Structures are given as C-alpha cells and as structure tokens.
Amino acid sequence: MAALLTLPLAIYPMPPGGEFNYQAAMTVAFRDHLQWGSQVAWTYGPYGYLNEPAFLDFNTWVLAFAANLVAHLAFFSVLTVFLYWIKARPWQWVLVAVVLVLSFDRYTGSKFERFPVLDHEAALAATLLLYLAAEISNRKLATLLAGGAGLIIGFLFVDKGTFLLVGAGLLAVYIALALPRRRIGSIVALLGGLVAGFLVLWVLAGQSTEGIPSYFRTVFETVAGYTPAMSRPIQPRAPHPTLQLGLAIAMLATTGLSLLATLWRREWPLFRLLLLTSPLLFFLFKNSFVRVSEAHALAFWALAGVLQVLVLVRALATTETRRSAPTVLAVATVLVSVVLVAGLGPLLGGLRNVRPALAFPSNFASYQLAAALIASPDRRLSEEAQVNRALRAAYPLPPDVVDELRQGTVDVVPVDLQVVFAYDFHWDPQPALQSYQAYRPYLDHLDAQHYLGPQAPRFVLFATKTVDGRYPLFDEPEAYRVLFERYVVRQQLTNMLVLERRADAPIPPEREAGSVTGSLGQWIPVPAHGDQRLYGRVQVGYSLLGQAMVLLHQPPVLHIRIRYGGGQISPAYRFVPAVAVDGLELSGYAPDLSSVEHLAAGQFDQPIEAIQIVADSPTSAYQQAVKVTYFVQAVG
C-alpha cells in the first residue's frame, strides 16, 4: 500500500528557466549521444536526467518514466525482503509504511528538491541489499545479493557525482565488513556487478569506452570544486539557519554515537546496518548543507527519517537491543525528521507559505497524462509543441536572428541553454554546460579548448548572467579570454550578445606585466596597460583549517570588490579562488551587456584601478597573502 501511495511523479512539462536549463541540456545531450568527459563535463552523468520526468520529447521522457517506476518497485521489493528477513512484527511493518508515506514527495511543487528521486531509491535499495548480503549465512545467496547491489552501484556511477561518492562509500564499507569474515565471493560479485552495470549502461548511452578515464576525471574535478565554489552558508530569509544546521549535525552525531555504542557492545548486526547507511547519510548532508536551502534540508530530514526507521525496526527485532541507546536515538531521529518534513522545517527556513501535502492522490493524476502520451502519437506531438511554445515565449528572439543562427552551430553562455532547444538550433556546447560550473582550472581549460578547436561553434549567445552574486566575467576566465579573441560581437539583443567566430583569429601571445603581493582586505593596485588587454592570475590559498572545512562542511565565502573609473567602487561579488589563477579580465569593469560589448571590442571605458578580496569569518581559513601576477595581450 505504501508503494502505491508514494508512486513517483510520472510526468510534468519541462518548465522554462532556472535549473530546467541544465535539465533540458542533459536530456538533449543524452538523446544526441554527446560524449561525457570530452563534450560534456557536468555534475550529472549520462543518466542524470532520469531523476526528473520532465517532458521535453517523448523518447527521453518515457525512459525516465520507466526508470523511476523500476527504481520505486525495486526499493519496495528489497525493503519487503529486509523486513521479512528480520522477522519484523506487523506493527513494525506499519511503522515503516507510515514513515515512508510521511517522508516521500511531501513538496511536489519543488521539482528539483523532491525526495526521493530515482537515485535516492536506488541508493537505498543498494544499501539494504548489501546489508542482507553481509548478514545472510547462505554464502551463495549473499553473493547474488552483493552482485545485485553492484549492478545498482554501477548505475549510481553514471548518475551523479554525489551518488558516485555514495556508491564508492558503500563499496568501501562492504569490503571492510566482508574481508574479516572472508566473504571473498560476495566482494568479487559486488565488484563484478558494479563493472558490468557501469559498462552496459555506459555503452547503451552511446558512450565510448575510451572516454571513461576522461569521464571520471571531470567528475572528480566537478565534485572537488563544488564546495568552495557553490557553498551558501545561509539560506536567504531563513530566521534560524544555525538551528537548521545544528539539527542536521545532531542527526549525524546520533548515527556516530549509535555506531560507537553498538561497536562497544558488539551488537554486530545493528553495527553493520548503521555503518552501511553512513555513506548515504553523510554525502546527502554535504549535498544539502553545502548549498543551504530549506528544500535541500527537507530532502536530508526525510532521508534521515527513512534510514533511522530501518535501524529502529532492526533494533526492535533483536531482543538485546530493544532498549539500547541506538534504539532510543533512532526513535528520537525518526520523530524529529517526520515533524520537520511535516511543516516545521519550512517554518525554520522562513518559508511560511510552503505547505506539505501527501504524494497521493496528485501522483496518480500524473499517470493519466502518461498513459495518454504512451497510447496516442498525436498527443505526444501536441505535448512536444506545447513545451516548445512555452520555451519560445520565455526566450523570444527576432525572426532574422533565428534565421541567421540556423546557418551554423550555436552555443549559449552562460546559462540559458533552453534557447537552443526552443528554436532547434544545431547545438555545439562547451563541456561545462553552464559557465558557473567550471569550478576548477581543468574545467575552464576544457571550455577554452572547445572555442579554440577547429569545430568551435560558429555562433555564441552571450548574457551577463551568473549565480550567487558573482561577477559574470570571472566565472571561467580562460574560456572567456578565448571568446573575446576568437569571436566578434555581431548584434546586441535585449538580453544577449550575438557573437560570431572570426574566420582567422590567432590568439595573441601573452606578455608578463609584473606581480604584486597584498593581503586579504587590502586594495591591490592594477597597473596601467594602454591599449592592451590586462589579466591577473590571483592566488588565495586555504590554511589547514580551511582545507578541513572544505572536506567536512564548507569554507567561509570570499568576496571581491573592484575600484574603477576614477575611484568608483563595485558591489562585493562572490569570488571563486580556484579559477582565479586562470587570469581574471582586469582591463575594464563590465557588469552589463553594453560594457561587455565595448570590452570585447578593446574599448576600456571603465578601467580597473584596484581589487580587494575579503573573507567571511573565520578569515583564518585562508592564508592571508594574495598574490597577483599580471600579463597583457594585444587586442585581436
């Protein structure tokens, strides 16, 4: 019954704007077999789009629809086996069902923050399968269960960076549990299932096996760069951010205390279950509280409640642990999680107008539309046309511009990728699909090489947009430097510049222009550069404290201010130190389309005179020295 009441959302039309820009991009990249690792370097893998059954075209949607149903049925099937194996009593079955119904899909309006989506259910199923494999005495059956978990982890490896880490964590934990007990066969089956699942899915997605090393490299770079670049310590308008974080840390602490208690008392079955749930709990904590929002927090509360109710029923099924500390802690966590998901969480986050609702019956209604699309080709075409009209209305372009752009390949920088799909342009994207996500020099360099290559897109639609209050031209310094040299502005639209690749545009050589070392909070002078472009490689390093903060939670945010045009001071922009070493554009201050157009043409109307970098508390997370190495290039 719980499985029916919590059926995943079947379909919704692809909305324009926001995060659905990259959802649309992932969908089309999968459909067109773009190669992850070389043509695409993103937070999600080839199958990442499956998490959201957003309808852009029928073929990609129906695969997402089927995958979500399969994952849902797989999770509930494995859960049923788990409860049967631990000999759960009828009231314990009811308890688990109630917690699931009260935790699943309570906020369906937040499409990108729903819990659970496909990868949540897949990870939960893999966790339970590995637990059963670790506990069951029949080694042949344990081997089969571990192999099944390996297949699911193989999917997680092509799903999303966060869940690749979850899968790797599950793998490491199971091996640590199985080796001392000499369950070598199940370890081999787990590894074999992982490799087989990954390779089969990789090839089915149209990916080349030669691209696998590049894929894992780009995943590493994206995951490693996410926390410093995208952390958001306080949710906007949240009245109790410290309480939100404190509750999450308390939930992590209860798992840690339970682990220690079961280890001390040698309650091995419960210890193994707690240890296997730890990777999913920790990495979803990082995913939810690095970039703090109540929607992210709700996903974490819900997951914590689901994991702890599994721990609770396992403890209650064992006489020795019914009144133990782990049982009490699990009860407390489940109660707090359910209350937070039921409405207290949004109140703490300042979202007083957000109201929870049960997944049923709205989830059933979406299946009516899904059935109509599957049954009627005409309805499919109508739905595709409706989505296309909505995208065009959100991104209007003059007919003459549309006609011109259809004469060559097109990319859109930095975020509005749905423009390409609205008008059926021939898309040739930079690997980091949206510029703000080129978190590290490797990713910035991939994008720069894309625009330098012989198959670079003929046209680029450029807007002065970014995220988190960043200065737009600092998102990917090397790539933007190449854009300014290899492309010329053809036209300024209301909200975009139309750039066209020059027929012959060699990149001018760089010439060093000195260096200076200052400190955080100090204004650092920018030298005069005449009619040449000036760039600065800015280095700000982490202290040991800062490195620990990056690993465990998030570092304090850095900001940069720009003094320009005879003493005017810009707003404080979010500063990402990793890519600043690629050479920031310091010729002139250009916060809007008109000033960017002038800057691209070599007109430095608002010359930059100095920069200042400041850190939020604790400033001791950073080395205090700020080194800037300047270089110049001739205007192309």
SEMAR-546654 format. One record per residue (C-alpha): residue in three letters; y, x, z. Coordinates in steps of 0.5 Angstrom, whole numbers, plus 500, padded with zeros to 3 digits. Example, Ala and Ser with C-alpha at 12.3 -4.5 7.8 and 13.67 -1.06 7.14 Angstrom:
2
Ala491525516/Ser498527514/
END
This chain:
636
Met500500500/Ala505506502/Ala503509495/Leu505502491/Leu512501496/Thr514508494/Leu513509487/Pro517514484/Leu523511480/Ala521510472/Ile527511468/Tyr534511468/Pro539512462/Met542519462/Pro549518465/Pro555523462/Gly558528466/Gly556532472/Glu549535474/Phe547531468/Asn550536463/Tyr544541465/Gln539536466/Ala540534458/Ala540541457/Met534542460/Thr531536456/Val533539450/Ala531546451/Phe524544453/Arg524539447/Asp526544442/His522550445/Leu527555447/Gln524561450/Trp525561457/Gly527568459/Ser531570453/Gln534564450/Val534560457/Ala536563464/Trp536558469/Thr535555476/Tyr529551473/Gly523553469/Pro521549462/Tyr518543466/Gly524543471/Tyr527537467/Leu521533469/Asn523532476/Glu528526474/Pro526521469/Ala533520466/Phe532518459/Leu535522453/Asp530521448/Phe523517448/Asn518523448/Thr521527453/Trp522521458/Val515519457/Leu512526459/Ala517526465/Phe515518467/Ala507520466/Ala508527470/Asn512523476/Leu506518476/Val501523476/Ala504527482/His505521486/Leu498519485/Ala495526487/Phe499527493/Phe497520496/Ser490522494/Val490528497/Leu493525503/Thr488520504/Val482525504/Phe486529509/Leu487523514/Tyr479521512/Trp477528514/Ile481529521/Lys478522522/Ala485519523/Arg484512527/Pro487506524/Trp494506527/Gln495513525/Trp494511518/Val499506519/Leu504511523/Val503516517/Ala505510512/Val511508516/Val514514516/Leu513515508/Val516509507/Leu522510511/Ser523517508/Phe521516501/Asp527514496/Arg532511501/Tyr538513497/Thr536512490/Gly543512487/Ser544519489/Lys539521483/Phe539529484/Glu538529491/Arg532524492/Phe526525496/Pro521526494/Val521528486/Leu516531483/Asp516538485/His516535493/Glu510531492/Ala506537488/Ala508542494/Leu506537499/Ala499536495/Ala498543495/Thr499545502/Leu494539504/Leu489542499/Leu490549502/Tyr489546509/Leu483543507/Ala480549504/Ala482553510/Glu478548515/Ile472545511/Ser466549513/Asn463548506/Arg465554502/Lys463551495/Leu468545497/Ala473550500/Thr473554493/Leu474548489/Leu480545493/Ala483552493/Gly482552486/Gly486545485/Ala492548489/Gly492554485/Leu493549479/Ile499546482/Ile502552484/Gly501554477/Phe506548476/Leu511550481/Phe512557478/Val514553471/Asp518548475/Lys524551479/Gly526557483/Thr526554490/Phe519552488/Leu516558485/Leu518561492/Val514555496/Gly508557491/Ala509564493/Gly509563500/Leu503558500/Leu499563496/Ala501569501/Val500564507/Tyr493562505/Ile491569503/Ala493571510/Leu489566513/Ala483567509/Leu482574509/Pro480575516/Arg475569515/Arg472573509/Arg473567504/Ile474571498/Gly471566494/Ser477561495/Ile482566495/Val479568488/Ala479561486/Leu486560488/Leu489566484/Gly485563478/Gly487556479/Leu495559479/Val494564473/Ala490558469/Gly495553471/Phe501557469/Leu499560463/Val496553460/Leu503550462/Trp507555459/Val503555452/Leu504548452/Ala511548453/Gly512552447/Gln513559450/Ser511566448/Thr506570453/Glu511576451/Gly516572454/Ile513572461/Pro516578464/Ser523576462/Tyr522569465/Phe520572472/Arg526577471/Thr531571470/Val528567476/Phe529573480/Glu536574478/Thr538567479/Val534566486/Ala537572488/Gly544571486/Tyr544563488/Thr546564496/Pro552569495/Ala555565489/Met554558491/Ser554557498/Arg558552501/Pro559552509/Ile562546510/Gln561539506/Pro568536504/Arg570531509/Ala564532514/Pro566531521/His560534524/Pro558540520/Thr556544526/Leu551538528/Gln548538522/Leu546545521/Gly544545529/Leu539539528/Ala536543521/Ile536549525/Ala532546531/Met527543526/Leu526550524/Ala525552531/Thr520547533/Thr516549528/Gly516556530/Leu515554538/Ser509550536/Leu506556532/Leu507560538/Ala504555542/Thr498554538/Leu497561537/Trp497563545/Arg492557546/Arg488559540/Glu489552537/Trp487554530/Pro486548526/Leu493546528/Phe496553527/Arg493554520/Leu497547518/Leu503549522/Leu503556518/Leu502552511/Thr507548512/Ser512553514/Pro514556507/Leu516549504/Leu520547510/Phe524554510/Phe525554503/Leu528547503/Phe532548509/Lys535554504/Asn536549499/Ser539544503/Phe544548507/Val546554503/Arg550549499/Val551544504/Ser552536503/Glu549530506/Ala545529500/His542535501/Ala541535508/Leu538528507/Ala532531503/Phe531536509/Trp531531514/Ala526527510/Leu521533509/Ala521535516/Gly519528518/Val513528513/Leu511535515/Gln511533522/Val508527522/Leu502530518/Val502535524/Leu502530529/Val496526527/Arg492532526/Ala494534533/Leu492527536/Ala486527532/Thr484533537/Thr482532544/Glu485539546/Thr492538543/Arg494531544/Arg498532550/Ser500539548/Ala507542546/Pro506541539/Thr505534539/Val511533543/Leu515537539/Ala512533533/Val514526536/Ala521528537/Thr522531530/Val519525527/Leu523520531/Val530524529/Ser528525522/Val527518521/Val533516525/Leu537521521/Val535518514/Ala535511516/Gly543512516/Leu545517522/Gly545523517/Pro550520512/Leu555518518/Leu555525521/Gly556527514/Gly562523513/Leu559518508/Arg560512511/Asn560507505/Val553510504/Arg547505506/Pro540507506/Ala535502502/Leu528502501/Ala525504495/Phe521497494/Pro523493490/Ser528497486/Asn523502484/Phe518496481/Ala524494477/Ser525500473/Tyr518499471/Gln519493467/Leu524497462/Ala519503462/Ala514498459/Ala519495454/Leu520502452/Ile513504451/Ala511497448/Ser517497443/Pro519502438/Asp525498436/Arg527498444/Arg526506444/Leu531507438/Ser536502442/Glu536505448/Glu537512445/Ala543509441/Gln546506448/Val545513451/Asn549517445/Arg554512445/Ala556513453/Leu556520452/Arg561520446/Ala565515450/Ala565521455/Tyr567526451/Pro571524445/Leu572529439/Pro576528433/Pro572526427/Asp575532423/Val573537429/Val566534429/Asp565535421/Glu567542422/Leu563543428/Arg557541424/Gln558546419/Gly555551424/Thr551553430/Val555551437/Asp555553444/Val559549449/Val562554455/Pro562553461/Val559546463/Asp560540458/Leu553541455/Gln552534453/Val558534448/Val553538443/Phe547532444/Ala553527443/Tyr554529436/Asp548532434/Phe551539433/His546545432/Trp546548439/Asp545555440/Pro546556447/Gln548562452/Pro542564456/Ala545562463/Leu546555460/Gln553554465/Ser557560466/Tyr558559473/Gln550560474/Ala551567471/Tyr551570478/Arg549577477/Pro550582472/Tyr544582469/Leu545574467/Asp552576465/His550581460/Leu544576457/Asp550572455/Ala554577453/Gln549580448/His548573446/Tyr555573443/Leu554580440/Gly548578436/Pro547577429/Gln545570430/Ala551568435/Pro554561435/Arg559560429/Phe563555434/Val564555441/Leu568550445/Phe571553451/Ala574549457/Thr578552463/Lys573549468/Thr568551473/Val566550480/Asp568551488/Gly575552486/Arg573559482/Tyr578562477/Pro575560471/Leu575567467/Phe572570473/Asp565566472/Glu562571467/Pro567577466/Glu563581461/Ala561575457/Tyr568572456/Arg570579454/Val566579448/Leu568572447/Phe576574447/Glu574580442/Arg569576437/Tyr572569437/Val579567435/Val582560437/Arg582555431/Gln584549435/Gln586546442/Leu584539443/Thr586535449/Asn581539454/Met578544450/Leu579550445/Val575551439/Leu573558438/Glu570561431/Arg566567430/Arg570572426/Ala567575420/Asp567582422/Ala570583429/Pro567590432/Ile568591440/Pro574596441/Pro572602446/Glu573602453/Arg578607456/Glu579608463/Ala585607466/Gly585609474/Ser582607480/Val584605487/Thr581603494/Gly584598498/Ser581593504/Leu580586505/Gly586582506/Gln591588503/Trp594587496/Ile591592491/Pro596593485/Val594592478/Pro597598473/Ala601596467/His597596461/Gly602595455/Asp599591449/Gln592593451/Arg587588455/Leu586590462/Tyr580589466/Gly578591473/Arg571593476/Val572590483/Gln567592488/Val566589495/Gly559591499/Tyr555587504/Ser554590511/Leu548590514/Leu550583518/Gly552580511/Gln545582508/Ala542579514/Met546573513/Val544572505/Leu537572507/Leu537567513/His542562511/Gln549564508/Pro554569508/Pro562568509/Val565566503/Leu570571499/His577569496/Ile581572491/Arg589571490/Ile593573484/Arg600575484/Tyr603575477/Gly609574473/Gly615577478/Gly612575485/Gln608568484/Ile602567488/Ser596563485/Pro592559489/Ala586562493/Tyr580562488/Arg573563490/Phe570570489/Val563572487/Pro563579488/Ala556580484/Val559579477/Ala566582479/Val563589478/Asp563587470/Gly570588469/Leu575582471/Glu580580466/Leu587582469/Ser591582463/Gly595576465/Tyr594570469/Ala591564465/Pro589558469/Asp589553464/Leu588552456/Ser594554454/Ser595560458/Val588562456/Glu589561448/His595566449/Leu591571453/Ala586570447/Ala591572442/Gly593578446/Gln599575449/Phe600576456/Asp605571458/Gln604572466/Pro602579467/Ile598580473/Glu601585478/Ala596585484/Ile590582487/Gln588580494/Ile581579497/Val580576503/Ala573574507/Asp572568511/Ser569569518/Pro566573520/Thr569579516/Ser564584519/Ala559581514/Tyr563585509/Gln564593508/Gln572593509/Ala573597503/Val575594496/Lys574599490/Val577597483/Thr576601477/Tyr581599471/Phe579600464/Val583598458/Gln581595451/Ala585594445/Val587587443/Gly582585437/
END
